[in-house]
Amino acid sequence: MYILGINAYHGDSSACLLKDGKLVAALEEERIRRIKHWAGFPSEAIKFCLDYAGIGIEEIDYVAISRNPLAHFWKKVLRVILKVPRLSFLLERTKNIKKVMLGVKPALASAFGIPESKIKARIINVEHHRAHLASAFFVSPFHEAAIVSVDGFGDFSSTMTGTGSGNKIKILDTVAFPHSLGIFYTALTQFLGFWNYGDEYKVMGLAAFGKPVYADKLRKVVNLDGKTGLFSLETSYFLHDKEGVEMTWLNDKPVIGRLFSKKLKELLGEPRREGEELDSRHKDIAASVQEVYEEAFFRILNNLNKKTGLENLVLAGGCAQNSLANGKIYEKTAFRNIYVPPAGHDAGTALGAAFYVWNQILGKERGFVMNSAFWGPEYSDGILKSKLSVFDNGGFKVEHLHENDLIKKTAKLIAEGKVVGWFQGRTEWGPRALGARSILANPCLPEMKEILNLKIKKRESFRPFAPSILEEAVQDYFKESRPVSFMEKVYVIKPEKRKIIPAVVHEDGTGRLQSVNPENNPLYYRLIKEVGSITGVPIVLNTSFNENEPIVNKPEEAIDCFLRTKMDALAMGNYLIQKK
């Protein structure tokens, strides 16, 4: 049985394919379209998944879409009656609802150039947050767990908690529109001058440079409910409740209009203009946003722990990408085992919708654990060789190496301070580069952070880089020793180790790590181990293989990024290319 899961007509559009309850392939549409967070119908990601499996769209049994506009229907009707937002806002939302409910089969037929009658698949709409919960629990290693999804909005909800047991999920609590921690964080992200969809991670990075001196003021914005353990927003600080906010989700870069009201300016002062130099006030606001978010987040978790008595926790939703908060869960809650999937954000709902159909609706037993993030395209040496003619002008040294020699030579280059593009195996699923489409460097060199930000990534200087570390060495360098497979947590680096790896130590002494083991990524593990044998430090600096674009997916994209930046070398399959 084949189930196609899709996140469509929403930011981070994506697709995945299950065969008899096992994941075959998964990819975000942005990797093909080359537009960050691309929103629309993920036709190219769908085509990749089917091509990888060697099947046609006619062979799909179910299409699971991670939106259900009929969810909370009467709440939505009541809201329209009581609070009518701008007509343009209502028209846009109505158009989007029609596409989700009626447009899937026509869109598939159009994408594949076949009559709609040839598509036998049953279309199943799965509520957004149920898809989030399923994307984490049904692929986790836990038979039983507490589950939390927190994000902006989806199907009129922003937060959902529940429990999972076997192949069933039970919903416990929901926070409905207009209250949302995701909206709070995004509105303050805009206030700090970061207007692109998905820029919240910049606020997380900036928070390390400030102090939470505005936290008391922001506690007027986020109200913590002592009885339920949930929260509400003081909506007068935002526009989405009374007016609605313009959103663009159709076949392009997603755009969200201004979320904060004039009242937030009265509370915090003038917002930062886009491109304005960051000062101490901006950094302190960022630290305060993170502090208040964490207070609400941990209240949700502790209430859920008290209610369920469970030690296992799985997280999903856009806020599950808040690695700063995730890294403190062991310290601030009684949860002992945590699973966050590699795509906790909206792209992951494609996976969640598919597994929700397989496990929850069809009642099939679970038989898949996602302990790897590598589910996209891969390329043979023959294909890679066909792309190398661009290096024929004599300005490059191109070698075809045995795997052992590739590892030794690449490790030596990294140890010597060279910046290396690493293009190996299948593209990662999710927003993190985890050793398949990565740029690697030596974390022991203090100047490496500046070199990468200015000459390679061309981005803000405050943004940190991640350490990829051998799993068995985590306890030697970090205060918390539990593995972090998908770079989803930030841990405190031991004080005595910070001078050893300065390029991956953030301003507050932390690092967003990825622990690497030989089972999940054997080639990357061997490379880091070889670097460690040269430098004495079993860590590489890892950042995504891109330059203000989606992470590279195809070899030609990797080559183009390599040529237009000041990377020193490119390890692509068994080929090692060096600039002379």
C-alpha positions in Angstrom: 0.0 0.0 0.0 1.3 3.4 -0.9 0.4 6.6 1.0 1.4 10.0 -0.3 1.7 12.7 2.4 1.7 16.4 1.4 1.8 19.8 3.1 0.2 22.0 0.4 -0.9 25.6 0.1 1.2 26.5 3.1 4.7 27.5 3.9 7.4 24.8 3.7 5.3 22.8 1.3 6.6 19.2 1.1 5.8 15.6 0.2 6.7 12.1 1.4 5.9 8.6 0.4 5.1 5.5 2.6 5.1 1.9 1.4 3.4 -0.5 3.7 4.0 1.9 6.7 7.7 2.5 5.9 9.1 5.8 4.7 10.6 5.6 1.2 11.3 9.3 0.4 10.6 12.8 1.7 11.6 16.2 0.4 10.7 19.9 0.8 9.5 21.7 -2.3 12.0 24.6 -1.7 14.9 22.3 -2.4 13.8 21.9 -6.0 12.1 25.3 -6.6 15.1 27.1 -5.0 12.8 29.6 -3.1 13.1 29.4 0.7 10.0 28.1 2.5 8.2 27.8 -0.8 4.4 27.7 -0.4 1.9 26.1 -2.8 1.2 22.7 -4.2 4.4 20.5 -3.9 4.2 19.0 -7.3 8.0 18.6 -7.8 8.6 17.0 -4.4 5.7 14.6 -5.2 7.3 13.7 -8.5 10.7 13.1 -6.8 9.1 10.7 -4.2 7.3 8.7 -6.9 10.3 8.6 -9.2 12.5 7.4 -6.3 10.0 4.6 -5.6 9.6 3.8 -9.3 5.8 4.1 -9.3 3.2 6.3 -11.0 0.6 8.5 -9.3 -2.1 5.9 -10.4 -0.6 3.5 -7.9 -1.1 5.7 -4.9 -3.8 4.3 -2.5 -4.2 7.3 -0.2 -3.2 11.0 -0.4 -3.0 12.5 3.1 -3.0 16.3 3.3 -2.1 18.0 6.5 -4.9 20.5 6.5 -8.6 20.1 7.4 -10.5 23.4 7.0 -13.6 21.6 8.5 -11.8 21.2 11.8 -13.3 23.5 14.5 -15.9 24.6 11.9 -18.4 26.1 14.3 -15.8 28.0 16.2 -14.8 29.6 12.8 -18.4 30.4 11.9 -18.9 32.0 15.3 -15.8 34.1 14.9 -16.9 35.4 11.5 -20.2 36.4 13.0 -18.7 38.2 16.0 -15.5 39.6 14.4 -15.5 40.3 10.7 -12.0 41.0 9.5 -11.1 42.8 6.3 -13.0 41.5 3.2 -9.7 40.9 1.3 -8.5 38.7 4.2 -11.7 36.6 4.1 -11.6 36.2 0.3 -7.9 35.0 0.5 -8.6 32.5 3.2 -11.8 31.2 1.4 -9.7 30.7 -1.8 -7.1 28.8 0.2 -9.8 26.6 1.8 -11.2 25.7 -1.6 -7.8 24.6 -2.9 -7.2 22.4 0.2 -10.7 20.7 0.1 -11.3 20.5 -3.6 -8.1 21.1 -5.5 -5.8 18.2 -4.6 -6.9 15.7 -7.3 -7.1 18.3 -10.1 -3.6 19.6 -9.0 -2.2 16.0 -9.1 -3.8 15.4 -12.5 -2.4 18.6 -13.9 1.1 17.9 -12.5 1.3 14.5 -14.1 -0.6 15.4 -17.3 -3.3 12.7 -16.9 -7.1 12.8 -16.6 -8.4 13.2 -13.0 -10.3 9.9 -13.4 -7.0 7.9 -13.4 -6.2 8.9 -9.9 -7.7 6.2 -7.7 -6.3 7.5 -4.4 -8.7 8.5 -1.6 -8.0 12.0 -0.3 -7.9 12.3 3.5 -7.6 15.7 5.2 -5.8 15.5 8.6 -6.1 18.4 11.0 -2.8 20.4 11.0 -1.8 19.8 14.6 -2.8 16.2 14.6 -0.4 15.8 11.7 2.3 17.5 13.7 1.7 15.2 16.7 1.7 12.2 14.3 4.9 13.4 12.6 6.7 13.0 16.0 5.1 10.2 17.9 4.4 7.6 15.2 8.1 7.7 14.0 9.6 8.0 17.6 11.2 5.1 19.4 8.6 5.3 22.2 5.6 2.9 22.6 4.0 5.5 24.9 4.7 9.2 25.2 3.4 12.7 26.0 3.1 14.8 22.8 3.2 18.5 22.3 2.8 20.6 19.1 3.3 24.4 19.3 3.4 26.8 16.3 1.7 29.8 14.7 -1.7 28.5 13.5 -3.1 25.6 11.6 -6.8 24.8 11.3 -7.7 27.4 13.9 -5.3 25.9 16.6 -1.9 27.0 17.7 -1.1 24.4 20.4 -2.1 20.8 21.0 -1.1 18.3 23.6 -1.9 14.7 23.9 -0.6 11.2 24.6 0.4 8.5 22.2 0.2 4.8 22.9 1.0 2.2 20.3 -0.8 3.2 17.1 -3.2 5.7 18.6 -3.0 9.4 19.6 -5.4 10.9 22.2 -5.8 14.7 22.3 -5.9 16.3 25.8 -5.7 20.1 25.3 -5.9 22.6 22.5 -5.2 26.4 22.4 -7.3 28.0 19.7 -7.1 31.2 17.6 -6.3 34.0 18.4 -3.9 32.8 21.1 -0.5 31.5 19.8 3.1 31.4 21.1 4.2 31.1 17.5 2.4 34.4 16.6 4.0 36.0 19.7 7.5 35.0 18.6 6.9 35.9 14.9 5.5 39.3 15.8 8.5 40.1 17.9 10.8 38.8 15.2 9.2 41.3 12.9 9.5 44.0 15.6 13.2 43.3 15.6 13.5 44.0 11.9 13.5 40.4 10.6 10.6 40.2 8.1 11.3 37.1 6.1 9.2 34.1 6.7 11.1 31.7 9.0 13.4 34.4 10.5 12.6 33.4 14.1 15.9 31.5 14.4 17.7 34.8 14.1 16.0 36.0 17.3 17.1 32.8 19.0 20.7 33.5 17.9 20.5 37.2 19.0 19.1 36.3 22.4 22.4 35.0 23.6 23.9 38.6 23.3 21.2 40.3 25.5 19.7 40.2 28.9 15.9 39.7 29.5 15.3 43.2 30.9 12.1 43.5 29.0 10.6 40.3 30.2 8.3 41.9 32.7 6.8 44.1 30.0 6.4 41.1 27.7 4.6 39.2 30.5 1.8 41.7 29.9 1.6 40.3 26.4 1.6 36.5 27.2 -0.7 35.5 30.1 0.1 32.2 31.8 -3.0 30.3 33.0 -2.3 28.8 36.3 -5.3 26.6 36.3 -4.9 24.9 32.9 -1.1 25.2 32.5 -1.7 26.8 29.1 -1.6 30.5 28.0 -3.4 33.3 26.3 -2.3 36.4 24.4 -3.3 40.0 25.2 -4.5 40.4 21.7 -4.5 44.2 21.7 -0.8 44.0 21.0 -1.4 42.2 17.7 -3.4 42.7 14.5 -4.5 39.2 13.6 -7.4 39.1 16.0 -9.4 42.2 15.0 -8.1 42.9 11.5 -6.7 39.7 10.1 -3.2 39.6 8.6 -2.5 39.4 4.8 -0.7 36.1 4.0 0.6 34.8 0.7 0.7 31.0 0.3 0.4 30.4 -3.4 3.3 29.1 -5.5 5.9 31.4 -4.2 7.8 32.6 -1.2 5.4 32.8 1.7 4.8 36.3 3.1 3.1 37.3 6.4 2.0 40.9 6.9 2.7 42.9 10.0 1.5 41.2 13.1 2.1 43.7 15.9 0.0 46.7 16.7 0.9 50.2 17.7 0.3 49.2 21.3 3.5 47.0 21.2 5.4 50.1 20.1 4.1 51.9 23.1 5.3 49.0 25.3 8.8 48.5 23.8 9.6 51.7 21.9 10.2 52.0 18.2 10.6 48.8 16.2 14.0 48.2 14.5 14.0 49.2 10.9 15.1 46.4 8.5 18.8 46.7 8.0 19.3 49.0 11.0 22.3 48.3 13.1 21.6 46.0 16.1 22.0 47.7 19.4 21.8 46.5 23.0 18.1 47.3 23.2 17.4 44.9 20.3 19.5 42.2 21.9 17.8 42.6 25.2 14.4 42.4 23.6 15.4 39.2 21.8 16.6 37.7 25.2 13.3 38.8 26.8 11.2 37.2 24.0 13.1 33.9 24.4 12.6 34.1 28.2 8.9 34.7 28.1 8.4 32.0 25.4 10.3 29.5 27.6 8.2 30.3 30.6 5.0 29.5 28.7 6.6 26.5 27.0 7.8 24.9 30.2 4.5 25.5 31.9 2.8 23.5 29.1 5.3 20.7 29.4 5.2 20.5 33.2 1.4 20.5 33.3 1.4 17.7 30.7 3.9 15.7 32.7 1.9 16.1 35.8 -1.3 15.2 34.0 0.1 12.1 32.3 2.9 10.9 34.6 4.9 9.9 31.5 8.7 10.2 31.2 8.8 10.2 27.4 8.1 13.4 25.4 7.9 14.0 21.7 7.7 17.5 20.2 6.5 18.9 16.9 5.3 22.2 15.4 7.4 25.2 14.3 8.3 26.0 17.9 9.9 22.5 18.2 12.7 24.1 16.2 13.4 26.3 19.2 16.6 24.5 20.1 17.4 26.9 23.0 14.3 25.8 24.8 14.6 22.1 23.8 18.0 21.9 25.4 16.6 22.9 28.8 13.8 20.3 29.0 15.9 17.8 31.0 16.7 20.5 33.5 13.3 22.2 33.8 10.9 19.3 33.6 10.6 15.7 34.8 10.7 14.3 31.2 13.7 11.9 30.9 13.5 10.9 27.2 12.9 13.3 24.4 12.3 12.8 20.7 12.2 15.7 18.2 12.0 14.7 14.5 14.3 16.3 11.9 11.4 18.2 10.4 9.3 19.4 13.4 8.1 22.4 11.4 5.3 22.5 8.9 7.2 20.5 6.2 7.0 17.6 8.7 3.2 17.6 8.6 3.3 15.8 5.2 5.0 12.9 7.1 2.6 13.2 10.0 -0.5 13.2 7.8 0.7 10.0 6.0 1.4 8.2 9.3 -1.8 9.4 10.8 -3.7 7.7 8.0 -1.5 4.5 8.3 -1.6 4.2 12.1 -4.6 6.1 13.5 -7.1 5.8 10.7 -6.3 2.4 9.2 -5.2 1.0 12.5 -1.9 -0.5 11.2 0.8 -1.4 13.7 3.9 0.8 13.9 7.0 -0.6 12.3 9.2 2.5 11.5 11.5 4.6 13.6 13.0 7.8 12.1 16.5 7.7 13.3 17.9 9.1 10.1 17.2 12.4 8.3 18.4 11.3 4.9 15.4 10.8 2.6 16.0 13.0 -0.4 17.8 12.5 -3.7 21.2 10.9 -4.1 23.6 10.8 -7.0 25.9 8.1 -8.4 29.5 8.7 -9.2 28.6 8.5 -12.9 26.2 11.4 -12.6 28.6 13.4 -10.5 31.4 12.9 -13.0 29.2 14.3 -15.8 28.9 17.6 -13.9 32.7 18.1 -13.5 33.5 19.6 -16.9 33.1 23.1 -15.3 36.5 22.4 -13.7 38.4 21.8 -16.9 39.9 25.2 -17.1 43.0 24.3 -15.1 42.2 26.4 -12.0 41.2 23.3 -10.0 42.7 20.0 -8.8 40.1 17.2 -9.4 40.7 13.8 -7.9 38.7 10.6 -7.9 39.5 8.8 -4.7 38.9 5.6 -2.8 36.6 6.3 0.2 39.4 5.9 2.7 41.6 8.4 0.8 38.7 10.8 0.5 38.2 10.8 4.2 41.9 11.2 5.0 42.5 14.1 2.5 39.3 15.9 3.5 40.0 15.6 7.2 43.5 17.0 6.6 42.1 20.0 4.7 39.7 20.7 7.5 42.4 20.4 10.2 44.6 22.8 8.2 41.9 25.5 8.3 40.4 25.0 4.9 36.6 25.3 4.3 35.1 22.3 2.6 31.8 21.7 0.9 30.5 18.2 1.8 28.0 16.7 -0.7 27.3 13.0 0.2 24.4 10.6 0.0 20.7 11.6 0.2 19.5 15.1 0.9 18.4 15.8 4.5 14.7 16.0 5.4 14.2 19.1 7.5 15.8 22.5 7.9 19.2 21.3 9.2 22.3 20.2 7.3 23.3 17.1 9.1 26.3 15.8 7.1 24.9 15.2 3.6 24.7 18.8 2.4 27.1 20.6 4.7 29.9 23.1 4.7 32.6 21.9 7.2 35.5 23.7 8.9 37.8 23.4 11.9 36.1 24.5 15.1 39.4 25.1 16.9 40.3 28.2 14.9 38.9 31.4 16.5 38.8 33.2 13.1 36.7 30.6 11.4 33.3 32.0 12.5 34.2 35.4 10.9 35.6 33.8 7.8 32.4 31.8 7.2 30.0 34.6 8.0 31.8 37.1 5.8 33.2 35.1 2.9 31.0 32.1 2.6 27.6 32.5 4.2 27.4 36.3 3.8 25.1 36.8 6.7 24.8 38.5 10.1 27.8 38.2 12.3 25.9 37.2 15.4 24.6 34.0 14.0 26.3 30.9 15.4 27.7 27.7 13.8 27.0 24.2 15.0 29.4 21.5 16.2 29.0 18.0 14.8 30.6 15.7 17.4 31.1 12.0 17.8 28.2 10.7 19.9 30.6 9.1 22.4 32.4 12.4 23.0 29.4 14.5 23.9 29.9 13.9 27.6 33.5 15.2 27.3 32.5 18.6 25.8 28.9 19.3 27.0 27.3 19.5 30.5 24.5 17.3 29.2 25.5 14.0 27.6 22.4 12.7 26.0 22.6 12.4 22.1 21.2 15.0 19.8 20.7 13.4 16.4 19.1 16.1 14.5 20.7 19.3 15.9 17.4 20.0 17.7 18.9 21.0 21.1 21.3 23.5 22.5 23.5 22.4 25.4 26.0 24.2 27.6 29.6 23.6 26.6 31.9 22.9 29.5 33.8 26.0 30.5 37.2 24.4 30.1 36.4 23.3 26.6 35.2 26.6 25.2 38.7 27.9 24.4 39.4 24.6 22.5 36.4 25.0 20.1 35.8 28.8 19.9 34.3 28.8 16.4 31.2 26.9 17.6 30.7 28.4 21.1 27.9 30.9 21.2 28.0 34.1 23.2 26.4 32.5 26.3 28.7 29.4 26.3 26.3 27.1 24.5 26.3 25.1 21.2 23.6 23.7 19.0 25.1 20.3 18.6 24.6 17.3 16.4 25.8 14.0 17.8 27.0 11.6 15.1 27.1 7.8 15.4 28.4 5.2 12.9 24.9 3.6 12.3 23.1 6.7 11.1 25.8 8.4 9.0 28.9 6.2 8.8 30.8 8.3 6.3 30.4 11.5 8.2 31.2 9.7 11.4 34.5 8.4 9.9 35.4 11.9 8.7 34.9 13.5 12.1 36.9 10.7 13.7 39.7 11.3 11.3 39.7 15.0 12.0 39.8 14.2 15.7 42.9 11.9 15.1 44.7 14.9 13.6 43.5 17.8 15.9 42.8 15.9 19.1 39.2 17.2 18.9 36.5 14.9 17.5 34.3 17.8 16.3 33.8 19.6 13.0 32.1 22.9 12.5 29.0 22.2 10.4 26.8 24.7 8.6 24.3 24.3 5.8 25.6 24.1 2.2 24.1 27.3 0.8 24.5 31.0 0.5 21.2 32.8 1.3 19.2 30.2 -0.5 17.7 26.8 0.3 20.3 24.1 1.1 21.7 22.7 -2.1 20.0 19.6 -3.4 21.6 18.7 -6.8 25.3 18.5 -7.6 25.2 21.5 -10.0 23.8 23.6 -7.1 26.7 22.5 -4.9 29.2 23.3 -7.6 27.7 26.7 -8.3 27.8 27.6 -4.5 31.4 26.3 -4.3 32.4 28.5 -7.3 30.8 31.7 -6.2 32.0 31.6 -2.6 35.5 31.3 -1.1 35.2 27.7 -0.2 38.6 25.9 -0.6 37.5 22.4 -1.5 34.4 20.3 -2.5 34.1 16.7 -1.5 31.3 15.4 -3.7 30.8 11.6 -3.7 34.3 10.2 -4.3 35.5 13.3 -6.0 37.6 15.9 -4.2 37.9 19.3 -6.0 40.3 21.9 -4.7 40.8 25.4 -5.9 44.4 26.0 -6.9 
